[in-house]
Amino acid sequence: MTSYSRQDVLRILQISSRQLQGWERAGLIPQQQSYSFQDLGQLRTFRILREYDVPAASIRDSIMAMKAVAGMANPLLEASLVRTGSRLAFRHRGSMVDPIRRQLLFDFERLEQQGCADGPSAHSEPHPLQIPGSGVQRGVQDRFLAAVQAEEAGEKHRAIGLYEEIVEIDPAYAPAYINLGTIHFHLRQYAKAEELYRCATVADPAYVLAFFDLGNVLDELQRPDESIAAYSQAVALSPRYADAHYNLALAHERRGERRPALRHWQAYIRLDNRGPWADHARGQIRKLLSREKLTVAWRTEGWIPPRKGTAALELVVPEAKKS
């Protein structure tokens, strides 16, 4: 059997017609009357992810980001979509990458399957994906891989040296600035970390993680205005970046800005509704709402003008009672 009807798909995957239509509306798969075996495999992946409450929009955004990062026509066929906590990543040629954050991830599951319980080796370590048109040479990629391995082995000075070599060879290689900045951040060398994170934002203005990490270090330096601006840029680049919403909510709360804080706590819950961080966010939402004097009784899509002949409302403030 080389093709499957819509009814076949619904029966095999045990999904409803409404679910399939929802995936089509979300742009995950085109609307069609017959499906190939490959289509069936993609739909099975969507069903599993939806069972874990991964939003359809998040799946779509990850697929689109992977197309941009790795130059793939169809990431679901050319790579493997996997769930990593509250995020989505792709496995491809020994690598695992978060395409929205453009961040290399360690594929611990694959390492365990290969019997690498003692840690990653040169043969099992995931390789970073090369971004088309970036001009990154093989020698730079090899150095980056060696630097990541040095970090994992606790050889920070060696890692620092390798990252510094990379940015000398290729000043536009943003991941090296990020990783080097993070080392200095953990050493509490915040000024140096800020400098490196800013270099990453210049090297790649669409690098979401660069703005997120810049926000973190500015927060440590107690520069809240700049920190909020950096987190906001991360959210602007990736509206579904849950961690950026979380940190924005914290930053606004510290400044006593309850309404913006509430908005970002609620955004975080919509994106990541499980685990201790979600529980904390719910607690903050309850706390903020309990302090609000105004509540929304009814919400409409737009302003509704008063009908003719309707008396205008007037606010009457009663006089204070005399004692």
C-alpha positions in Angstrom: 0.0 0.0 0.0 1.7 3.2 -1.2 -0.9 5.8 -0.1 -3.4 6.3 2.7 -6.8 8.0 2.7 -7.8 10.5 5.3 -9.9 7.8 6.9 -6.9 5.5 6.9 -4.9 8.1 8.7 -7.5 8.7 11.3 -7.9 5.0 11.9 -4.2 4.1 12.0 -3.1 7.0 14.2 -6.3 7.0 16.3 -6.8 10.7 16.0 -10.0 12.7 15.3 -10.8 14.6 12.2 -10.7 17.8 14.2 -7.1 17.1 15.3 -6.0 16.5 11.7 -7.7 19.7 10.6 -6.1 21.6 13.4 -2.6 20.4 12.3 -3.4 21.5 8.8 -4.6 25.0 9.9 -1.4 25.3 12.0 0.6 24.7 8.8 2.2 21.5 10.1 1.1 19.5 7.0 -0.8 20.6 3.9 -4.4 19.7 3.5 -4.7 16.6 1.2 -6.9 13.6 0.5 -4.1 11.0 0.3 -1.0 10.5 2.4 2.3 8.8 1.8 4.1 6.5 4.3 6.4 9.5 5.1 3.4 11.7 5.8 2.1 9.0 8.2 5.4 9.1 10.0 5.3 12.9 10.4 1.7 12.8 11.6 2.7 10.1 14.2 5.4 12.5 15.5 2.8 15.3 15.8 0.5 13.1 17.7 3.1 12.0 20.2 4.2 15.6 20.8 0.7 16.8 21.3 0.2 14.0 23.9 3.0 15.8 25.8 1.1 19.1 25.4 3.6 20.6 23.0 1.6 23.3 21.2 1.2 22.9 17.4 2.6 26.5 17.0 5.7 25.5 18.8 6.2 22.5 16.5 5.7 24.7 13.5 8.1 27.4 14.7 10.8 24.7 15.4 10.4 23.2 11.9 10.7 26.6 10.3 13.7 27.6 12.4 15.5 24.3 11.5 14.9 25.0 7.8 16.6 28.4 8.2 19.5 27.1 10.4 20.3 23.9 8.5 19.1 24.6 5.0 16.7 21.7 5.0 13.7 21.4 2.8 11.8 19.1 5.2 13.5 18.7 8.6 11.0 16.0 9.6 12.3 13.8 6.8 16.0 14.9 6.9 16.3 14.9 10.7 14.6 13.6 13.7 12.4 15.9 15.9 12.7 15.2 19.6 11.3 16.7 22.8 13.9 18.0 25.3 12.1 19.1 28.4 9.8 21.9 27.3 11.6 22.5 24.0 12.0 20.8 20.7 15.3 19.8 19.1 16.5 17.9 16.0 18.9 15.1 15.7 20.9 15.2 12.5 24.3 13.5 11.6 25.3 12.9 15.2 24.2 16.4 16.3 21.3 17.6 18.4 20.4 21.3 18.0 17.8 23.6 19.3 17.0 25.5 16.1 15.2 28.5 17.7 18.0 29.3 20.1 20.7 28.0 17.7 22.2 26.1 20.5 24.1 22.9 20.3 22.7 20.3 22.7 24.4 17.2 24.1 22.6 14.0 23.0 22.8 12.1 26.3 20.3 9.5 25.1 22.5 8.6 22.1 25.6 8.6 24.3 24.0 6.1 26.7 22.9 3.9 23.9 26.5 3.8 22.7 27.8 2.8 26.2 29.4 6.2 26.9 28.3 6.4 30.5 31.7 7.8 31.5 31.2 10.9 29.3 31.4 11.9 25.7 34.3 10.9 23.6 35.7 12.3 20.4 33.8 9.7 18.4 30.4 10.1 20.1 30.3 13.8 20.7 27.6 15.6 18.7 29.0 17.9 16.0 27.6 21.5 15.5 25.6 22.0 12.4 27.1 24.4 9.9 24.8 27.3 9.0 24.7 27.8 5.2 26.5 30.9 4.0 28.3 31.5 7.3 31.7 30.7 5.8 32.8 28.7 8.8 35.8 26.6 8.0 36.3 23.0 9.0 39.2 24.0 11.3 36.9 26.4 13.2 34.3 23.7 13.7 37.0 21.2 14.9 38.2 23.8 17.4 34.6 24.5 18.6 34.0 20.8 19.1 37.3 20.5 21.0 36.4 23.5 23.2 33.0 22.1 24.1 34.6 18.8 25.0 37.2 20.6 27.1 34.4 22.4 29.0 32.6 19.1 29.7 35.9 17.7 31.0 36.3 20.7 33.3 39.3 22.0 31.4 38.2 25.6 31.4 41.5 27.3 30.6 41.9 25.0 27.6 38.4 25.8 26.5 38.9 29.5 26.9 42.1 29.3 24.7 40.2 27.4 22.0 37.3 29.8 21.9 39.6 32.8 21.7 41.4 31.1 18.8 38.0 30.7 17.1 37.0 34.3 17.3 40.4 35.4 16.1 40.0 33.2 13.0 36.3 34.0 12.4 35.1 37.1 14.3 31.5 36.4 13.1 31.3 32.9 14.8 28.7 33.9 17.4 28.4 30.5 19.3 32.1 30.9 20.4 31.4 34.3 21.9 28.4 32.8 23.7 30.2 29.9 25.2 33.2 32.0 26.1 31.0 34.5 27.7 29.2 31.8 29.7 32.5 30.6 31.1 33.4 34.1 32.3 29.8 34.5 33.6 30.2 31.4 35.9 33.6 32.8 37.0 31.7 36.0 38.1 33.6 38.0 35.6 30.5 39.8 34.5 32.0 42.7 32.6 34.0 40.4 30.4 30.9 38.2 29.9 28.8 41.3 28.9 31.5 42.3 26.3 31.4 38.8 24.8 27.6 38.5 24.7 27.4 41.9 23.0 29.9 40.7 20.4 27.6 37.7 19.8 24.6 40.0 19.2 26.7 42.0 16.7 28.0 38.9 14.9 24.5 37.5 14.6 21.6 39.9 15.4 19.1 37.1 15.0 20.8 34.9 17.7 18.1 34.6 20.4 20.4 33.1 23.0 22.9 36.0 22.7 20.2 38.5 23.8 18.9 36.1 26.5 22.4 35.6 28.0 23.1 39.4 27.7 19.9 40.0 29.8 21.2 37.6 32.4 24.5 39.3 32.9 23.0 42.8 32.9 20.6 41.6 35.6 23.6 40.5 37.6 25.2 43.9 37.1 22.0 45.4 38.4 21.2 47.3 35.2 17.5 46.5 35.0 16.5 48.8 32.1 19.2 47.3 29.8 18.4 43.8 31.1 14.7 44.1 30.3 15.6 45.5 26.8 17.8 42.5 26.1 15.1 40.0 27.3 12.5 41.8 25.2 14.7 41.5 22.1 15.0 37.8 22.8 11.2 37.6 23.0 10.8 39.7 19.8 13.0 37.3 17.9 11.4 34.2 19.4 7.9 34.9 21.0 7.7 31.3 22.2 11.0 31.5 24.2 9.6 30.5 27.6 12.7 31.2 29.6 12.9 34.8 28.3 9.3 35.4 29.4 10.1 34.0 32.8 13.1 36.3 33.3 11.2 39.3 32.0 8.5 38.6 34.5 11.0 38.5 37.3 12.7 41.7 36.1 9.4 43.6 35.9 8.4 42.4 39.4 11.6 43.6 40.9 10.8 47.1 39.5 7.3 46.9 40.8 5.8 46.8 37.3 3.0 44.3 38.1 1.0 44.5 34.8 4.0 43.6 32.5 5.1 41.0 35.0 1.7 39.4 35.0 1.6 39.3 31.2 4.9 37.5 31.0 4.1 35.1 33.8 1.0 34.1 31.8 2.9 33.8 28.6 5.4 31.5 30.4 2.6 29.2 31.6 1.1 29.0 28.1 4.5 27.8 26.8 5.6 25.6 29.7 2.8 24.5 32.1 4.6 21.7 33.9 7.3 21.4 36.5 8.5 23.5 39.5 9.1 26.7 37.4 5.5 26.5 36.1 4.3 26.1 39.7 6.3 29.2 40.8 4.8 31.2 37.8 1.3 30.2 38.8 2.0 31.3 42.4 3.2 34.7 41.1 0.1 35.1 38.9 -2.2 34.4 41.9 -0.2 36.8 44.1 -0.3 39.6 41.5 -4.0 39.1 40.8 -4.8 39.2 44.5 -3.1 42.6 44.6 -5.0 44.1 41.7 -7.9 46.3 42.5 -9.4 46.0 39.1 -10.6 42.8 37.5 -11.8 42.2 33.9 -15.5 41.3 34.0 -15.9 41.0 30.3 -13.6 41.4 27.3 -14.6 42.2 23.7 -12.6 42.2 20.5 -12.9 46.0 20.1 -14.5 49.1 21.4 -18.2 49.2 21.2 -19.7 52.7 21.0 -22.7 53.5 23.2 -26.1 53.3 21.5 -28.1 56.5 20.8 -30.4 57.3 23.6 -28.3 55.5 26.2 -27.6 57.6 29.2 -23.9 58.2 29.9 -22.4 56.6 33.0 -21.3 59.0 35.7 -19.0 58.1 38.5 -20.4 59.4 41.8 -18.1 59.5 44.8 -20.1 59.6 48.1 -19.1 62.1 50.7 -17.2 60.8 53.6 -19.4 60.3 56.7 -19.0 62.8 59.4 -18.0 61.4 62.7 
